[in-house]
Amino acid sequence: MLPGAAPAALLAALSLFAPGSGQPSAPLPERMADTGGGTQLITAVAPGTGATSGTVTWWDLEDGRWVAAGTAEARFGANGLVEGAARRQGTHTTPTGLYGLPYAFGTEAAPRGTAYPYRPVRQDSWWCQDGDSRSYNRWSEPLAADCRAAEAEHLITYRTQYAHALVVDFNYHRPVRGRGAGIFLHVNGRGATAGCVSVPEEAMRRILRWADPARGPHLAIGTEGGRTAITRY
């Protein structure tokens, strides 16, 4: 069994029963307010907003029913999770919500079978987080003249974390300055993240081999309950 994987029977059982009720329940995506309209979905669930770890599961819509394709332990921001619309840059919190996944990138080559557009990280690859730059929350190669290096991530510096990654469409298409930049689904580092969602490397590779942009995959981030419950998104 691959690291981070769970038997199919266990995945099915986890999706069929509501916590504490003992009663059959629909799979998690079927209990959500929105799944993005595609036939693939990744859910990242934490026990509560103060948690720094939880579970990522990736799902396929098959014959009108969501089926879990895989699962892995996940890590979140060092200061937990917060509603995406209320997030502030530099708070080391993971934004909750439902987000698209524009493209993938990595310091290593794309896993065989990857269908997503995959951008290689080079020596002059940066992600601009400078709120005064026209390149705010964008890949910049080379670093834009109006983006301060101290306010940007030199992507190749994070060879382990960015071995493989998916860009998360948080504050991306219509960026609000100060809300946050550079939120990704990527490989685990040494501990909690600065606001991203991370999983073990083999799980990230499996996700990239599974994800099909033609099927409209989204990433839903949330908690088990409360105001940031994943079922709200």
C-alpha positions as CSV (number, residue, x, y, z in Angstrom):
1,M,0.0,0.0,0.0
2,L,1.4,3.4,-0.9
3,P,2.3,5.8,1.9
4,G,-0.6,8.0,2.8
5,A,-3.1,5.6,1.2
6,A,-6.0,3.9,2.8
7,P,-7.9,0.7,1.7
8,A,-10.8,1.5,-0.6
9,A,-13.2,-0.2,1.8
10,L,-12.0,2.1,4.6
11,L,-12.4,5.2,2.4
12,A,-15.9,4.1,1.6
13,A,-16.8,3.6,5.2
14,L,-15.4,7.0,6.2
15,S,-17.6,8.7,3.6
16,L,-20.8,6.8,4.4
17,F,-21.3,7.5,8.1
18,A,-21.9,10.8,9.8
19,P,-19.6,11.3,12.8
20,G,-21.2,10.1,16.1
21,S,-24.5,9.2,14.6
22,G,-24.0,5.7,13.4
23,Q,-26.4,6.6,10.6
24,P,-25.6,6.4,6.9
25,S,-24.5,9.7,5.4
26,A,-23.7,10.8,1.9
27,P,-20.1,11.2,1.0
28,L,-18.6,14.5,2.0
29,P,-18.8,16.2,-1.4
30,E,-22.5,15.5,-1.6
31,R,-23.0,17.3,1.7
32,M,-21.2,20.4,0.5
33,A,-22.9,23.5,-0.7
34,D,-20.7,23.6,-3.8
35,T,-18.0,21.5,-5.4
36,G,-17.0,23.7,-8.2
37,G,-19.1,22.1,-11.0
38,G,-16.4,19.6,-12.1
39,T,-16.2,15.8,-11.7
40,Q,-13.1,15.9,-9.4
41,L,-12.6,17.4,-6.0
42,I,-9.9,17.6,-3.3
43,T,-11.1,18.2,0.2
44,A,-8.7,19.4,3.0
45,V,-10.4,19.1,6.4
46,A,-9.1,20.2,9.8
47,P,-10.7,19.4,13.2
48,G,-11.0,23.1,14.0
49,T,-9.6,26.5,13.1
50,G,-6.8,26.1,15.6
51,A,-5.5,22.8,14.1
52,T,-2.3,22.5,12.1
53,S,-3.1,19.0,10.7
54,G,-6.0,17.1,9.2
55,T,-6.8,15.1,6.1
56,V,-6.8,15.6,2.4
57,T,-9.0,13.4,0.3
58,W,-9.4,13.4,-3.5
59,W,-12.7,12.4,-5.1
60,D,-14.2,11.4,-8.4
61,L,-17.8,11.8,-9.5
62,E,-18.8,8.5,-10.9
63,D,-22.3,7.8,-12.1
64,G,-23.7,10.6,-10.1
65,R,-22.0,9.7,-6.8
66,W,-18.7,10.9,-5.3
67,V,-16.1,8.2,-4.7
68,A,-12.9,8.7,-2.7
69,A,-9.8,7.9,-4.9
70,G,-7.2,8.5,-2.2
71,T,-6.4,10.2,1.1
72,A,-3.4,11.5,3.1
73,E,-2.5,13.3,6.2
74,A,-2.4,17.1,5.7
75,R,-0.7,20.0,7.3
76,F,-2.1,23.6,7.5
77,G,-0.8,27.0,8.6
78,A,1.2,27.4,11.8
79,N,-1.7,29.6,13.1
80,G,-4.5,27.4,11.9
81,L,-7.3,28.2,9.5
82,V,-9.3,31.3,8.9
83,E,-12.2,32.3,6.6
84,G,-10.6,33.1,3.2
85,A,-12.4,36.5,2.8
86,A,-11.1,37.6,6.2
87,R,-7.5,36.4,5.8
88,R,-4.6,38.8,6.1
89,Q,-1.2,38.3,4.6
90,G,1.7,37.2,6.9
91,T,-0.6,35.6,9.5
92,H,0.5,32.0,8.7
93,T,-3.1,31.0,8.4
94,T,-4.7,28.7,5.8
95,P,-7.7,30.3,4.0
96,T,-10.9,28.3,4.0
97,G,-13.1,28.2,1.0
98,L,-13.5,26.6,-2.4
99,Y,-10.8,27.3,-5.0
100,G,-9.8,26.4,-8.5
101,L,-6.4,25.0,-9.3
102,P,-4.9,26.9,-12.3
103,Y,-1.7,25.0,-12.9
104,A,1.1,22.9,-11.4
105,F,4.8,23.5,-10.9
106,G,7.8,21.9,-9.3
107,T,11.6,21.8,-8.7
108,E,11.4,18.2,-10.0
109,A,10.0,17.0,-13.2
110,A,6.2,16.3,-13.4
111,P,5.3,12.8,-12.4
112,R,4.7,10.5,-15.3
113,G,1.0,10.8,-16.4
114,T,0.5,14.4,-15.2
115,A,-2.1,16.1,-17.3
116,Y,-2.0,19.5,-15.7
117,P,0.1,22.3,-17.2
118,Y,3.3,22.0,-15.3
119,R,5.8,24.8,-14.9
120,P,9.4,23.9,-14.1
121,V,11.1,26.0,-11.3
122,R,14.3,27.6,-12.5
123,Q,17.0,29.6,-10.8
124,D,15.2,32.9,-11.6
125,S,11.7,31.7,-10.7
126,W,10.0,33.8,-8.0
127,W,6.5,34.3,-6.6
128,C,5.8,37.9,-5.9
129,Q,4.1,38.8,-2.6
130,D,4.8,42.5,-2.7
131,G,1.5,44.4,-2.4
132,D,3.0,47.4,-4.2
133,S,4.0,45.4,-7.3
134,R,2.0,44.9,-10.5
135,S,3.1,41.2,-10.2
136,Y,1.4,40.7,-6.8
137,N,0.5,37.1,-6.3
138,R,2.0,36.0,-9.6
139,W,4.9,33.9,-10.8
140,S,7.7,36.3,-11.8
141,E,10.5,35.0,-14.0
142,P,12.8,36.9,-13.6
143,L,11.8,38.9,-10.5
144,A,9.8,41.9,-11.6
145,A,11.6,45.2,-11.3
146,D,8.9,46.6,-9.0
147,C,8.8,43.5,-6.8
148,R,11.1,43.6,-3.8
149,A,13.0,40.3,-3.3
150,A,12.3,40.6,0.5
151,E,8.6,40.5,-0.4
152,A,8.8,37.4,-2.7
153,E,9.5,33.7,-2.5
154,H,12.5,32.5,-4.4
155,L,10.9,29.2,-5.4
156,I,14.0,27.1,-6.0
157,T,15.0,27.8,-2.3
158,Y,12.2,25.4,-1.3
159,R,13.3,22.3,-3.2
160,T,11.6,19.9,-0.9
161,Q,8.3,21.7,-0.4
162,Y,8.0,22.7,-4.1
163,A,9.2,19.4,-5.5
164,H,5.6,19.2,-6.8
165,A,2.8,21.7,-6.2
166,L,-0.5,23.0,-7.4
167,V,-1.3,26.7,-7.4
168,V,-4.5,27.4,-5.4
169,D,-6.8,30.1,-6.8
170,F,-6.9,32.0,-3.5
171,N,-6.8,35.8,-4.1
172,Y,-5.4,35.0,-7.6
173,H,-7.6,36.1,-10.4
174,R,-8.7,39.4,-8.8
175,P,-6.1,39.8,-6.0
176,V,-6.9,42.0,-3.0
177,R,-3.7,43.6,-1.7
178,G,-2.9,42.4,1.8
179,R,-5.1,39.4,1.7
180,G,-2.4,37.0,0.9
181,A,-0.3,35.5,-1.9
182,G,1.4,32.2,-2.7
183,I,-1.1,29.7,-1.4
184,F,-0.3,26.2,-2.8
185,L,-1.0,22.5,-2.3
186,H,2.5,21.2,-2.0
187,V,4.9,18.6,-0.4
188,N,5.4,18.6,3.3
189,G,8.3,20.5,4.8
190,R,9.5,20.1,8.4
191,G,6.2,21.1,10.1
192,A,3.2,23.3,9.7
193,T,3.0,25.7,6.7
194,A,3.0,29.4,6.3
195,G,-0.6,29.1,5.1
196,C,-0.6,26.5,2.4
197,V,-1.9,22.9,2.5
198,S,0.8,20.3,2.4
199,V,0.9,16.5,2.1
200,P,3.6,13.8,1.9
201,E,5.5,13.7,-1.4
202,E,4.1,10.4,-2.6
203,A,0.6,11.7,-2.0
204,M,1.3,14.9,-4.0
205,R,2.6,12.8,-6.8
206,R,-0.5,10.6,-6.8
207,I,-2.7,13.7,-6.8
208,L,-0.9,15.1,-9.9
209,R,-1.2,11.8,-11.7
210,W,-4.9,11.7,-10.8
211,A,-5.9,15.3,-11.5
212,D,-7.4,16.1,-14.9
213,P,-7.9,19.8,-15.7
214,A,-10.6,18.8,-18.2
215,R,-12.6,17.5,-15.3
216,G,-12.6,20.8,-13.4
217,P,-11.0,19.8,-10.1
218,H,-11.3,22.2,-7.2
219,L,-9.8,22.3,-3.7
220,A,-12.2,22.8,-0.8
221,I,-10.5,23.8,2.6
222,G,-12.5,23.8,5.8
223,T,-13.1,22.5,9.3
224,E,-15.3,19.7,10.5
225,G,-17.9,22.1,11.9
226,G,-18.5,25.7,12.9
227,R,-18.5,28.9,10.7
228,T,-15.7,27.5,8.6
229,A,-17.2,24.0,8.1
230,I,-16.2,22.5,4.8
231,T,-19.9,21.7,4.1
232,R,-20.5,25.4,3.8
233,Y,-18.4,25.8,0.7
